[in-house]
């Protein structure tokens, strides 16, 4: 139904983003999202490491 297979679709989406947010704000937004994802992944990793010792003690 809604496919993004063609390059023209991607170009249209990029054009809309640039018009809405401005070319200057897009790199800053991308950096913020990347930092947020990095923090989120590290928190998930820390949570997984905390659970491992608990499961080993039950054996």
mmCIF file of the N, C-alpha and C atoms, coordinates in Angstrom:
data_MODEL
# 
_entry.id   MODEL 
# 
loop_
_atom_site.group_PDB 
_atom_site.id 
_atom_site.type_symbol 
_atom_site.label_atom_id 
_atom_site.label_alt_id 
_atom_site.label_comp_id 
_atom_site.label_asym_id 
_atom_site.label_entity_id 
_atom_site.label_seq_id 
_atom_site.pdbx_PDB_ins_code 
_atom_site.Cartn_x 
_atom_site.Cartn_y 
_atom_site.Cartn_z 
_atom_site.occupancy 
_atom_site.B_iso_or_equiv 
_atom_site.pdbx_formal_charge 
_atom_site.auth_seq_id 
_atom_site.auth_comp_id 
_atom_site.auth_asym_id 
_atom_site.auth_atom_id 
_atom_site.pdbx_PDB_model_num 
ATOM 1   N N  . UNK A 1 1  ? 0.831  -1.195  0.000  1.00 0.00 ? 1  UNK A N  1 
ATOM 2   C CA . UNK A 1 1  ? 0.000  0.000   0.000  1.00 0.00 ? 1  UNK A CA 1 
ATOM 3   C C  . UNK A 1 1  ? 0.875  1.258   0.000  1.00 0.00 ? 1  UNK A C  1 
ATOM 4   N N  . UNK A 1 2  ? 1.640  1.458   1.060  1.00 0.00 ? 2  UNK A N  1 
ATOM 5   C CA . UNK A 1 2  ? 2.509  2.619   1.128  1.00 0.00 ? 2  UNK A CA 1 
ATOM 6   C C  . UNK A 1 2  ? 3.947  2.124   1.111  1.00 0.00 ? 2  UNK A C  1 
ATOM 7   N N  . UNK A 1 3  ? 4.553  2.158   -0.054 1.00 0.00 ? 3  UNK A N  1 
ATOM 8   C CA . UNK A 1 3  ? 5.908  1.636   -0.186 1.00 0.00 ? 3  UNK A CA 1 
ATOM 9   C C  . UNK A 1 3  ? 6.908  2.745   -0.450 1.00 0.00 ? 3  UNK A C  1 
ATOM 10  N N  . UNK A 1 4  ? 8.116  2.544   0.042  1.00 0.00 ? 4  UNK A N  1 
ATOM 11  C CA . UNK A 1 4  ? 9.180  3.516   -0.181 1.00 0.00 ? 4  UNK A CA 1 
ATOM 12  C C  . UNK A 1 4  ? 10.306 2.876   -0.982 1.00 0.00 ? 4  UNK A C  1 
ATOM 13  N N  . UNK A 1 5  ? 9.927  2.132   -2.011 1.00 0.00 ? 5  UNK A N  1 
ATOM 14  C CA . UNK A 1 5  ? 10.915 1.423   -2.802 1.00 0.00 ? 5  UNK A CA 1 
ATOM 15  C C  . UNK A 1 5  ? 11.639 2.330   -3.791 1.00 0.00 ? 5  UNK A C  1 
ATOM 16  N N  . UNK A 1 6  ? 10.963 3.334   -4.270 1.00 0.00 ? 6  UNK A N  1 
ATOM 17  C CA . UNK A 1 6  ? 11.532 4.180   -5.310 1.00 0.00 ? 6  UNK A CA 1 
ATOM 18  C C  . UNK A 1 6  ? 12.311 5.348   -4.706 1.00 0.00 ? 6  UNK A C  1 
ATOM 19  N N  . UNK A 1 7  ? 13.428 5.702   -5.328 1.00 0.00 ? 7  UNK A N  1 
ATOM 20  C CA . UNK A 1 7  ? 14.223 6.827   -4.819 1.00 0.00 ? 7  UNK A CA 1 
ATOM 21  C C  . UNK A 1 7  ? 13.454 8.150   -4.800 1.00 0.00 ? 7  UNK A C  1 
ATOM 22  N N  . UNK A 1 8  ? 12.503 8.299   -5.699 1.00 0.00 ? 8  UNK A N  1 
ATOM 23  C CA . UNK A 1 8  ? 11.742 9.552   -5.728 1.00 0.00 ? 8  UNK A CA 1 
ATOM 24  C C  . UNK A 1 8  ? 10.918 9.724   -4.449 1.00 0.00 ? 8  UNK A C  1 
ATOM 25  N N  . UNK A 1 9  ? 10.472 8.616   -3.852 1.00 0.00 ? 9  UNK A N  1 
ATOM 26  C CA . UNK A 1 9  ? 9.729  8.701   -2.594 1.00 0.00 ? 9  UNK A CA 1 
ATOM 27  C C  . UNK A 1 9  ? 10.633 9.212   -1.477 1.00 0.00 ? 9  UNK A C  1 
ATOM 28  N N  . UNK A 1 10 ? 11.857 8.685   -1.434 1.00 0.00 ? 10 UNK A N  1 
ATOM 29  C CA . UNK A 1 10 ? 12.805 9.124   -0.403 1.00 0.00 ? 10 UNK A CA 1 
ATOM 30  C C  . UNK A 1 10 ? 13.168 10.598  -0.597 1.00 0.00 ? 10 UNK A C  1 
ATOM 31  N N  . UNK A 1 11 ? 13.357 11.013  -1.836 1.00 0.00 ? 11 UNK A N  1 
ATOM 32  C CA . UNK A 1 11 ? 13.676 12.414  -2.100 1.00 0.00 ? 11 UNK A CA 1 
ATOM 33  C C  . UNK A 1 11 ? 12.550 13.338  -1.660 1.00 0.00 ? 11 UNK A C  1 
ATOM 34  N N  . UNK A 1 12 ? 11.330 12.925  -1.889 1.00 0.00 ? 12 UNK A N  1 
ATOM 35  C CA . UNK A 1 12 ? 10.182 13.721  -1.473 1.00 0.00 ? 12 UNK A CA 1 
ATOM 36  C C  . UNK A 1 12 ? 10.119 13.841  0.046  1.00 0.00 ? 12 UNK A C  1 
ATOM 37  N N  . UNK A 1 13 ? 10.373 12.752  0.747  1.00 0.00 ? 13 UNK A N  1 
ATOM 38  C CA . UNK A 1 13 ? 10.362 12.782  2.216  1.00 0.00 ? 13 UNK A CA 1 
ATOM 39  C C  . UNK A 1 13 ? 11.469 13.687  2.741  1.00 0.00 ? 13 UNK A C  1 
ATOM 40  N N  . UNK A 1 14 ? 12.659 13.589  2.165  1.00 0.00 ? 14 UNK A N  1 
ATOM 41  C CA . UNK A 1 14 ? 13.766 14.442  2.582  1.00 0.00 ? 14 UNK A CA 1 
ATOM 42  C C  . UNK A 1 14 ? 13.450 15.912  2.327  1.00 0.00 ? 14 UNK A C  1 
ATOM 43  N N  . UNK A 1 15 ? 12.856 16.197  1.190  1.00 0.00 ? 15 UNK A N  1 
ATOM 44  C CA . UNK A 1 15 ? 12.476 17.573  0.860  1.00 0.00 ? 15 UNK A CA 1 
ATOM 45  C C  . UNK A 1 15 ? 11.468 18.120  1.873  1.00 0.00 ? 15 UNK A C  1 
ATOM 46  N N  . UNK A 1 16 ? 10.484 17.323  2.230  1.00 0.00 ? 16 UNK A N  1 
ATOM 47  C CA . UNK A 1 16 ? 9.477  17.748  3.210  1.00 0.00 ? 16 UNK A CA 1 
ATOM 48  C C  . UNK A 1 16 ? 10.133 18.011  4.567  1.00 0.00 ? 16 UNK A C  1 
ATOM 49  N N  . UNK A 1 17 ? 11.054 17.141  4.986  1.00 0.00 ? 17 UNK A N  1 
ATOM 50  C CA . UNK A 1 17 ? 11.747 17.335  6.258  1.00 0.00 ? 17 UNK A CA 1 
ATOM 51  C C  . UNK A 1 17 ? 12.572 18.619  6.258  1.00 0.00 ? 17 UNK A C  1 
ATOM 52  N N  . UNK A 1 18 ? 13.253 18.882  5.153  1.00 0.00 ? 18 UNK A N  1 
ATOM 53  C CA . UNK A 1 18 ? 14.057 20.101  5.069  1.00 0.00 ? 18 UNK A CA 1 
ATOM 54  C C  . UNK A 1 18 ? 13.164 21.334  5.115  1.00 0.00 ? 18 UNK A C  1 
ATOM 55  N N  . UNK A 1 19 ? 12.036 21.281  4.446  1.00 0.00 ? 19 UNK A N  1 
ATOM 56  C CA . UNK A 1 19 ? 11.117 22.430  4.450  1.00 0.00 ? 19 UNK A CA 1 
ATOM 57  C C  . UNK A 1 19 ? 10.525 22.629  5.840  1.00 0.00 ? 19 UNK A C  1 
ATOM 58  N N  . UNK A 1 20 ? 10.139 21.550  6.506  1.00 0.00 ? 20 UNK A N  1 
ATOM 59  C CA . UNK A 1 20 ? 9.520  21.672  7.818  1.00 0.00 ? 20 UNK A CA 1 
ATOM 60  C C  . UNK A 1 20 ? 10.505 22.107  8.902  1.00 0.00 ? 20 UNK A C  1 
ATOM 61  N N  . UNK A 1 21 ? 11.667 21.504  8.934  1.00 0.00 ? 21 UNK A N  1 
ATOM 62  C CA . UNK A 1 21 ? 12.587 21.739  10.041 1.00 0.00 ? 21 UNK A CA 1 
ATOM 63  C C  . UNK A 1 21 ? 13.743 22.665  9.694  1.00 0.00 ? 21 UNK A C  1 
ATOM 64  N N  . UNK A 1 22 ? 14.018 22.863  8.446  1.00 0.00 ? 22 UNK A N  1 
ATOM 65  C CA . UNK A 1 22 ? 15.138 23.701  8.040  1.00 0.00 ? 22 UNK A CA 1 
ATOM 66  C C  . UNK A 1 22 ? 16.413 22.891  7.956  1.00 0.00 ? 22 UNK A C  1 
ATOM 67  N N  . UNK A 1 23 ? 17.255 23.255  7.029  1.00 0.00 ? 23 UNK A N  1 
ATOM 68  C CA . UNK A 1 23 ? 18.485 22.502  6.788  1.00 0.00 ? 23 UNK A CA 1 
ATOM 69  C C  . UNK A 1 23 ? 19.443 22.592  7.969  1.00 0.00 ? 23 UNK A C  1 
ATOM 70  N N  . UNK A 1 24 ? 19.395 23.676  8.716  1.00 0.00 ? 24 UNK A N  1 
ATOM 71  C CA . UNK A 1 24 ? 20.321 23.853  9.831  1.00 0.00 ? 24 UNK A CA 1 
ATOM 72  C C  . UNK A 1 24 ? 19.948 22.977  11.027 1.00 0.00 ? 24 UNK A C  1 
ATOM 73  N N  . UNK A 1 25 ? 18.674 22.756  11.260 1.00 0.00 ? 25 UNK A N  1 
ATOM 74  C CA . UNK A 1 25 ? 18.235 21.994  12.433 1.00 0.00 ? 25 UNK A CA 1 
ATOM 75  C C  . UNK A 1 25 ? 18.303 20.486  12.237 1.00 0.00 ? 25 UNK A C  1 
ATOM 76  N N  . UNK A 1 26 ? 18.313 20.005  11.012 1.00 0.00 ? 26 UNK A N  1 
ATOM 77  C CA . UNK A 1 26 ? 18.327 18.554  10.767 1.00 0.00 ? 26 UNK A CA 1 
ATOM 78  C C  . UNK A 1 26 ? 19.580 17.867  11.306 1.00 0.00 ? 26 UNK A C  1 
ATOM 79  N N  . UNK A 1 27 ? 20.792 18.378  11.074 1.00 0.00 ? 27 UNK A N  1 
ATOM 80  C CA . UNK A 1 27 ? 21.964 17.701  11.648 1.00 0.00 ? 27 UNK A CA 1 
ATOM 81  C C  . UNK A 1 27 ? 21.952 17.691  13.174 1.00 0.00 ? 27 UNK A C  1 
ATOM 82  N N  . UNK A 1 28 ? 21.493 18.782  13.776 1.00 0.00 ? 28 UNK A N  1 
ATOM 83  C CA . UNK A 1 28 ? 21.411 18.827  15.237 1.00 0.00 ? 28 UNK A CA 1 
ATOM 84  C C  . UNK A 1 28 ? 20.409 17.808  15.760 1.00 0.00 ? 28 UNK A C  1 
ATOM 85  N N  . UNK A 1 29 ? 19.299 17.668  15.068 1.00 0.00 ? 29 UNK A N  1 
ATOM 86  C CA . UNK A 1 29 ? 18.297 16.685  15.466 1.00 0.00 ? 29 UNK A CA 1 
ATOM 87  C C  . UNK A 1 29 ? 18.835 15.271  15.325 1.00 0.00 ? 29 UNK A C  1 
ATOM 88  N N  . UNK A 1 30 ? 19.559 15.020  14.256 1.00 0.00 ? 30 UNK A N  1 
ATOM 89  C CA . UNK A 1 30 ? 20.136 13.697  14.043 1.00 0.00 ? 30 UNK A CA 1 
ATOM 90  C C  . UNK A 1 30 ? 21.153 13.368  15.132 1.00 0.00 ? 30 UNK A C  1 
ATOM 91  N N  . UNK A 1 31 ? 21.968 14.341  15.538 1.00 0.00 ? 31 UNK A N  1 
ATOM 92  C CA . UNK A 1 31 ? 22.933 14.124  16.616 1.00 0.00 ? 31 UNK A CA 1 
ATOM 93  C C  . UNK A 1 31 ? 22.220 13.828  17.928 1.00 0.00 ? 31 UNK A C  1 
ATOM 94  N N  . UNK A 1 32 ? 21.153 14.536  18.207 1.00 0.00 ? 32 UNK A N  1 
ATOM 95  C CA . UNK A 1 32 ? 20.398 14.310  19.434 1.00 0.00 ? 32 UNK A CA 1 
ATOM 96  C C  . UNK A 1 32 ? 19.785 12.919  19.461 1.00 0.00 ? 32 UNK A C  1 
ATOM 97  N N  . UNK A 1 33 ? 19.242 12.497  18.345 1.00 0.00 ? 33 UNK A N  1 
ATOM 98  C CA . UNK A 1 33 ? 18.649 11.160  18.256 1.00 0.00 ? 33 UNK A CA 1 
ATOM 99  C C  . UNK A 1 33 ? 19.723 10.096  18.424 1.00 0.00 ? 33 UNK A C  1 
ATOM 100 N N  . UNK A 1 34 ? 20.878 10.304  17.808 1.00 0.00 ? 34 UNK A N  1 
ATOM 101 C CA . UNK A 1 34 ? 21.969 9.333   17.926 1.00 0.00 ? 34 UNK A CA 1 
ATOM 102 C C  . UNK A 1 34 ? 22.450 9.219   19.367 1.00 0.00 ? 34 UNK A C  1 
ATOM 103 N N  . UNK A 1 35 ? 22.574 10.349  20.057 1.00 0.00 ? 35 UNK A N  1 
ATOM 104 C CA . UNK A 1 35 ? 22.993 10.317  21.468 1.00 0.00 ? 35 UNK A CA 1 
ATOM 105 C C  . UNK A 1 35 ? 21.952 9.602   22.321 1.00 0.00 ? 35 UNK A C  1 
ATOM 106 N N  . UNK A 1 36 ? 20.692 9.871   22.066 1.00 0.00 ? 36 UNK A N  1 
ATOM 107 C CA . UNK A 1 36 ? 19.622 9.226   22.819 1.00 0.00 ? 36 UNK A CA 1 
ATOM 108 C C  . UNK A 1 36 ? 19.637 7.717   22.619 1.00 0.00 ? 36 UNK A C  1 
ATOM 109 N N  . UNK A 1 37 ? 19.824 7.272   21.379 1.00 0.00 ? 37 UNK A N  1 
ATOM 110 C CA . UNK A 1 37 ? 19.888 5.841   21.098 1.00 0.00 ? 37 UNK A CA 1 
ATOM 111 C C  . UNK A 1 37 ? 21.101 5.192   21.764 1.00 0.00 ? 37 UNK A C  1 
ATOM 112 N N  . UNK A 1 38 ? 22.224 5.903   21.772 1.00 0.00 ? 38 UNK A N  1 
ATOM 113 C CA . UNK A 1 38 ? 23.430 5.380   22.410 1.00 0.00 ? 38 UNK A CA 1 
ATOM 114 C C  . UNK A 1 38 ? 23.210 5.198   23.915 1.00 0.00 ? 38 UNK A C  1 
ATOM 115 N N  . UNK A 1 39 ? 22.595 6.170   24.556 1.00 0.00 ? 39 UNK A N  1 
ATOM 116 C CA . UNK A 1 39 ? 22.290 6.074   25.984 1.00 0.00 ? 39 UNK A CA 1 
ATOM 117 C C  . UNK A 1 39 ? 21.304 4.946   26.235 1.00 0.00 ? 39 UNK A C  1 
ATOM 118 N N  . UNK A 1 40 ? 20.292 4.843   25.398 1.00 0.00 ? 40 UNK A N  1 
ATOM 119 C CA . UNK A 1 40 ? 19.283 3.791   25.558 1.00 0.00 ? 40 UNK A CA 1 
ATOM 120 C C  . UNK A 1 40 ? 19.911 2.407   25.450 1.00 0.00 ? 40 UNK A C  1 
ATOM 121 N N  . UNK A 1 41 ? 20.792 2.210   24.465 1.00 0.00 ? 41 UNK A N  1 
ATOM 122 C CA . UNK A 1 41 ? 21.451 0.918   24.296 1.00 0.00 ? 41 UNK A CA 1 
ATOM 123 C C  . UNK A 1 41 ? 22.347 0.595   25.480 1.00 0.00 ? 41 UNK A C  1 
ATOM 124 N N  . UNK A 1 42 ? 23.055 1.594   25.993 1.00 0.00 ? 42 UNK A N  1 
ATOM 125 C CA . UNK A 1 42 ? 23.930 1.333   27.141 1.00 0.00 ? 42 UNK A CA 1 
ATOM 126 C C  . UNK A 1 42 ? 23.103 0.989   28.377 1.00 0.00 ? 42 UNK A C  1 
ATOM 127 N N  . UNK A 1 43 ? 21.951 1.610   28.544 1.00 0.00 ? 43 UNK A N  1 
ATOM 128 C CA . UNK A 1 43 ? 21.074 1.289   29.675 1.00 0.00 ? 43 UNK A CA 1 
ATOM 129 C C  . UNK A 1 43 ? 20.519 -0.127  29.553 1.00 0.00 ? 43 UNK A C  1 
ATOM 130 N N  . UNK A 1 44 ? 20.157 -0.529  28.331 1.00 0.00 ? 44 UNK A N  1 
ATOM 131 C CA . UNK A 1 44 ? 19.679 -1.895  28.134 1.00 0.00 ? 44 UNK A CA 1 
ATOM 132 C C  . UNK A 1 44 ? 20.778 -2.905  28.434 1.00 0.00 ? 44 UNK A C  1 
ATOM 133 N N  . UNK A 1 45 ? 21.997 -2.580  28.024 1.00 0.00 ? 45 UNK A N  1 
ATOM 134 C CA . UNK A 1 45 ? 23.121 -3.462  28.275 1.00 0.00 ? 45 UNK A CA 1 
ATOM 135 C C  . UNK A 1 45 ? 23.381 -3.575  29.783 1.00 0.00 ? 45 UNK A C  1 
ATOM 136 N N  . UNK A 1 46 ? 23.332 -2.455  30.493 1.00 0.00 ? 46 UNK A N  1 
ATOM 137 C CA . UNK A 1 46 ? 23.535 -2.459  31.941 1.00 0.00 ? 46 UNK A CA 1 
ATOM 138 C C  . UNK A 1 46 ? 22.449 -3.262  32.646 1.00 0.00 ? 46 UNK A C  1 
ATOM 139 N N  . UNK A 1 47 ? 21.235 -3.153  32.198 1.00 0.00 ? 47 UNK A N  1 
ATOM 140 C CA . UNK A 1 47 ? 20.126 -3.901  32.793 1.00 0.00 ? 47 UNK A CA 1 
ATOM 141 C C  . UNK A 1 47 ? 20.322 -5.394  32.579 1.00 0.00 ? 47 UNK A C  1 
ATOM 142 N N  . UNK A 1 48 ? 20.768 -5.787  31.399 1.00 0.00 ? 48 UNK A N  1 
ATOM 143 C CA . UNK A 1 48 ? 21.021 -7.196  31.100 1.00 0.00 ? 48 UNK A CA 1 
ATOM 144 C C  . UNK A 1 48 ? 22.141 -7.756  31.958 1.00 0.00 ? 48 UNK A C  1 
ATOM 145 N N  . UNK A 1 49 ? 23.181 -6.960  32.224 1.00 0.00 ? 49 UNK A N  1 
ATOM 146 C CA . UNK A 1 49 ? 24.297 -7.415  33.046 1.00 0.00 ? 49 UNK A CA 1 
ATOM 147 C C  . UNK A 1 49 ? 23.882 -7.561  34.500 1.00 0.00 ? 49 UNK A C  1 
ATOM 148 N N  . UNK A 1 50 ? 22.978 -6.714  34.962 1.00 0.00 ? 50 UNK A N  1 
ATOM 149 C CA . UNK A 1 50 ? 22.513 -6.802  36.344 1.00 0.00 ? 50 UNK A CA 1 
ATOM 150 C C  . UNK A 1 50 ? 21.680 -8.057  36.567 1.00 0.00 ? 50 UNK A C  1 
ATOM 151 N N  . UNK A 1 51 ? 20.967 -8.511  35.558 1.00 0.00 ? 51 UNK A N  1 
ATOM 152 C CA . UNK A 1 51 ? 20.119 -9.690  35.696 1.00 0.00 ? 51 UNK A CA 1 
ATOM 153 C C  . UNK A 1 51 ? 20.924 -10.983 35.699 1.00 0.00 ? 51 UNK A C  1 
ATOM 154 N N  . UNK A 1 52 ? 22.062 -11.031 35.031 1.00 0.00 ? 52 UNK A N  1 
ATOM 155 C CA . UNK A 1 52 ? 22.851 -12.253 34.935 1.00 0.00 ? 52 UNK A CA 1 
ATOM 156 C C  . UNK A 1 52 ? 23.274 -12.810 36.295 1.00 0.00 ? 52 UNK A C  1 
ATOM 157 N N  . UNK A 1 53 ? 23.863 -12.023 37.201 1.00 0.00 ? 53 UNK A N  1 
ATOM 158 C CA . UNK A 1 53 ? 24.265 -12.584 38.495 1.00 0.00 ? 53 UNK A CA 1 
ATOM 159 C C  . UNK A 1 53 ? 23.083 -13.124 39.296 1.00 0.00 ? 53 UNK A C  1 
ATOM 160 N N  . UNK A 1 54 ? 21.930 -12.503 39.212 1.00 0.00 ? 54 UNK A N  1 
ATOM 161 C CA . UNK A 1 54 ? 20.756 -12.985 39.944 1.00 0.00 ? 54 UNK A CA 1 
ATOM 162 C C  . UNK A 1 54 ? 20.343 -14.365 39.473 1.00 0.00 ? 54 UNK A C  1 
ATOM 163 N N  . UNK A 1 55 ? 20.373 -14.607 38.175 1.00 0.00 ? 55 UNK A N  1 
ATOM 164 C CA . UNK A 1 55 ? 19.947 -15.905 37.652 1.00 0.00 ? 55 UNK A CA 1 
ATOM 165 C C  . UNK A 1 55 ? 20.986 -16.984 37.979 1.00 0.00 ? 55 UNK A C  1 
ATOM 166 N N  . UNK A 1 56 ? 22.259 -16.628 38.111 1.00 0.00 ? 56 UNK A N  1 
ATOM 167 C CA . UNK A 1 56 ? 23.296 -17.594 38.461 1.00 0.00 ? 56 UNK A CA 1 
ATOM 168 C C  . UNK A 1 56 ? 23.192 -18.028 39.918 1.00 0.00 ? 56 UNK A C  1 
ATOM 169 N N  . UNK A 1 57 ? 22.713 -17.154 40.782 1.00 0.00 ? 57 UNK A N  1 
ATOM 170 C CA . UNK A 1 57 ? 22.614 -17.474 42.213 1.00 0.00 ? 57 UNK A CA 1 
ATOM 171 C C  . UNK A 1 57 ? 21.484 -18.450 42.497 1.00 0.00 ? 57 UNK A C  1 
ATOM 172 N N  . UNK A 1 58 ? 20.486 -18.510 41.628 1.00 0.00 ? 58 UNK A N  1 
ATOM 173 C CA . UNK A 1 58 ? 19.350 -19.395 41.879 1.00 0.00 ? 58 UNK A CA 1 
ATOM 174 C C  . UNK A 1 58 ? 19.681 -20.857 41.603 1.00 0.00 ? 58 UNK A C  1 
ATOM 175 N N  . UNK A 1 59 ? 20.767 -21.138 40.876 1.00 0.00 ? 59 UNK A N  1 
ATOM 176 C CA . UNK A 1 59 ? 21.132 -22.515 40.516 1.00 0.00 ? 59 UNK A CA 1 
ATOM 177 C C  . UNK A 1 59 ? 21.774 -23.235 41.648 1.00 0.00 ? 59 UNK A C  1 
# 
